[in-house]
Amino acid sequence: MESKANQPRPIRLCNPDQLRLIGRSSACPSPPQNRGPFCAKMRGPDSTVIDIGPSSSALDQFTLRRMRRDGYFEMGGSQVKFFCNIEVRCTPSVKYSCHISSHEAGHCSQCAGVPQVTSGQHNEIGMHSVVEDIALFPSSIGTRRQVTVHRFGVGRPGPKIYLQAGLHADELPGMVILSHLVRLLQEREGEPNGEIIIVPCANPIGLSQRIQGYHAGRADLGLGGNFNRNFPDLTPLLGAQFAALRSEGLAMNGEAVKRAMLKAVSALVPKNELDSLKQVLLRLAVDADFVLDVHCADEAVLYAYVSNPDHPAADLLSRYIGSLATIGGVPELTDFPTACLLPWRAAQEVLPDVSITECLSATLEYRGSKGLRDDVAIEDARGLIGFMEAVGLLEGATQPPSQVVTCHTTLDCVDYVRASAPGIVIFSKTPGDHVQAGEEIGTILDPASGDRSSLKASASGVIFGYLYSQVVVPGGTVAWIAGNSPIEQQTGDPFP
């Protein structure tokens, strides 16, 4: 049995209690190792000296830096101040380690989304990773869901990439792909030239929804509405954050813009579990240089929506993932990638004299939702690794697929073919087929009367997706075609 002297000692810190840095840990190696665990002596509110030495997983440095950046933790001079109930557990041993977690997370608005459990994983050969579970607001008595985050290159200088899957929780291929991506990175030698954040299951709410045995993960059954719509617009909050940074005498540059974005996310006040989920995801992604939201269609080729197709890395992304159709442009609806991009655009308008390279924001649609295969998912994960190599996040020179010819177009050229009558769709074309404007792609059958109505393309181009459910209603989108010239768009969200 572990002696009491070696058991973790909880120290609760609540505003206005402080931890004071009083020196360097006696256990900290000199010079600090490359992974640089947080090494310090701290004095708690009860005057107890806490000696934090090198942790094998470097969680101390990671957690403190992350909390500081997100506004839960501030360092000024020698002061370290916690503004929420934070519990620090320090285990005195040959190698000191600290575990920092939120205490009673969610009981104050500032604590929402603070990591509740943090753990580390490091193999002697593979890449170092940190796993973080972030608790959401409780949805009901006795129920609390969490978002699991995999981090690589924590605290390392360089670009940051954020990848998530399963925001539409019934779209399974992306979750399988990112699960393989995590494993491939953990087995990879060396460390990244920046930070990689991966959330394989971004929507624990949707994953839990079932109706009489059928999974229903696209829309919130409790509050209603598509999970990937109505993300908060951070742009109204940025002005105050920029003013605050200027008042602190900070130089306005790309890093200052990222800090302002994170503070804007922290200023949001979630009212329910879904709000807290959106805040958590935005906090993880909004300061990233690359934001990739992984989805799939019902039946489709591999395609992508890229909010800013003029970004220097946009073409690289299309090539490395093997996109057969890449659609550029910012949609009118506020989905997750748009919510991550708009603050960058707002910063460019407010700070025209500051050199700002906005993030590459994209939705990757990995084919259809049926017929999951590990071998295909592994190749897709390797394509994402190839992209990270191409933009300098990873060492290597993987070549993109040479056989893929991408059709590049814009949102105003996409033909969303909609049903004109109720019935059963019988397609005569398949995803990947090229069609001409006016060409029939299928019919809608009314099985009661035997009547049929024709489904025709309004644009010449390539069919890149179909609706899996072939029972349709008037006005519902049944297929989508990447055209080569603008067409008149019907009003309304094609994928509500």
Rosetta blueprint (number, residue, H / E / L):
1 M L
2 E L
3 S L
4 K H
5 A H
6 N H
7 Q L
8 P L
9 R E
10 P E
11 I E
12 R E
13 L E
14 C L
15 N L
16 P L
17 D L
18 Q E
19 L E
20 R E
21 L E
22 I E
23 G E
24 R L
25 S L
26 S L
27 A L
28 C L
29 P L
30 S L
31 P L
32 P L
33 Q L
34 N L
35 R L
36 G L
37 P L
38 F L
39 C L
40 A E
41 K E
42 M E
43 R E
44 G L
45 P L
46 D L
47 S L
48 T L
49 V E
50 I E
51 D E
52 I E
53 G L
54 P L
55 S L
56 S L
57 S L
58 A L
59 L H
60 D H
61 Q H
62 F H
63 T H
64 L H
65 R H
66 R H
67 M H
68 R H
69 R H
70 D L
71 G L
72 Y L
73 F E
74 E E
75 M E
76 G E
77 G L
78 S L
79 Q E
80 V E
81 K E
82 F E
83 F L
84 C L
85 N L
86 I E
87 E E
88 V E
89 R E
90 C E
91 T E
92 P L
93 S L
94 V L
95 K L
96 Y L
97 S E
98 C E
99 H E
100 I E
101 S E
102 S E
103 H L
104 E L
105 A L
106 G L
107 H L
108 C L
109 S H
110 Q H
111 C H
112 A L
113 G L
114 V L
115 P E
116 Q E
117 V E
118 T E
119 S E
120 G E
121 Q E
122 H L
123 N L
124 E L
125 I L
126 G L
127 M L
128 H L
129 S E
130 V E
131 V E
132 E E
133 D E
134 I E
135 A E
136 L L
137 F L
138 P L
139 S L
140 S E
141 I L
142 G L
143 T E
144 R L
145 R L
146 Q E
147 V E
148 T E
149 V E
150 H E
151 R E
152 F E
153 G L
154 V L
155 G L
156 R L
157 P L
158 G L
159 P L
160 K E
161 I E
162 Y E
163 L E
164 Q E
165 A E
166 G L
167 L L
168 H L
169 A L
170 D L
171 E L
172 L L
173 P H
174 G H
175 M H
176 V H
177 I H
178 L H
179 S H
180 H H
181 L H
182 V H
183 R H
184 L H
185 L H
186 Q H
187 E L
188 R L
189 E L
190 G L
191 E L
192 P L
193 N L
194 G L
195 E E
196 I E
197 I E
198 I E
199 V E
200 P L
201 C L
202 A L
203 N L
204 P H
205 I H
206 G H
207 L H
208 S L
209 Q L
210 R E
211 I E
212 Q L
213 G L
214 Y E
215 H E
216 A L
217 G L
218 R L
219 A E
220 D L
221 L L
222 G L
223 L L
224 G L
225 G L
226 N E
227 F L
228 N L
229 R L
230 N L
231 F L
232 P L
233 D L
234 L L
235 T H
236 P H
237 L H
238 L H
239 G H
240 A H
241 Q H
242 F H
243 A H
244 A H
245 L H
246 R H
247 S H
248 E L
249 G L
250 L L
251 A L
252 M L
253 N L
254 G H
255 E H
256 A H
257 V H
258 K H
259 R H
260 A H
261 M H
262 L H
263 K H
264 A H
265 V H
266 S H
267 A L
268 L L
269 V L
270 P L
271 K L
272 N L
273 E H
274 L H
275 D H
276 S H
277 L H
278 K H
279 Q H
280 V H
281 L H
282 L H
283 R H
284 L H
285 A H
286 V L
287 D L
288 A L
289 D L
290 F E
291 V E
292 L E
293 D E
294 V E
295 H E
296 C L
297 A L
298 D L
299 E E
300 A E
301 V L
302 L L
303 Y E
304 A E
305 Y E
306 V E
307 S L
308 N L
309 P L
310 D L
311 H L
312 P L
313 A L
314 A H
315 D H
316 L H
317 L H
318 S H
319 R H
320 Y H
321 I H
322 G L
323 S L
324 L L
325 A E
326 T E
327 I E
328 G E
329 G L
330 V L
331 P L
332 E L
333 L L
334 T L
335 D L
336 F H
337 P H
338 T H
339 A H
340 C H
341 L H
342 L H
343 P H
344 W H
345 R H
346 A H
347 A H
348 Q H
349 E H
350 V H
351 L L
352 P L
353 D L
354 V L
355 S L
356 I L
357 T L
358 E L
359 C L
360 L E
361 S E
362 A E
363 T E
364 L E
365 E E
366 Y L
367 R L
368 G L
369 S L
370 K L
371 G L
372 L L
373 R L
374 D H
375 D H
376 V H
377 A H
378 I H
379 E H
380 D H
381 A H
382 R H
383 G H
384 L H
385 I H
386 G H
387 F H
388 M H
389 E H
390 A H
391 V L
392 G L
393 L L
394 L L
395 E L
396 G L
397 A L
398 T L
399 Q L
400 P L
401 P L
402 S L
403 Q L
404 V L
405 V L
406 T L
407 C E
408 H E
409 T E
410 T E
411 L H
412 D H
413 C H
414 V E
415 D E
416 Y E
417 V E
418 R E
419 A L
420 S L
421 A L
422 P L
423 G E
424 I E
425 V E
426 I E
427 F E
428 S L
429 K L
430 T L
431 P L
432 G L
433 D L
434 H E
435 V E
436 Q L
437 A L
438 G L
439 E L
440 E E
441 I E
442 G E
443 T E
444 I E
445 L E
446 D L
447 P L
448 A L
449 S L
450 G L
451 D L
452 R E
453 S E
454 S E
455 L E
456 K E
457 A L
458 S L
459 A L
460 S L
461 G E
462 V E
463 I E
464 F E
465 G E
466 Y E
467 L L
468 Y L
469 S L
470 Q L
471 V E
472 V E
473 V L
474 P L
475 G L
476 G L
477 T E
478 V E
479 A E
480 W E
481 I E
482 A E
483 G E
484 N L
485 S L
486 P L
487 I L
488 E L
489 Q L
490 Q L
491 T L
492 G L
493 D L
494 P L
495 F L
496 P L
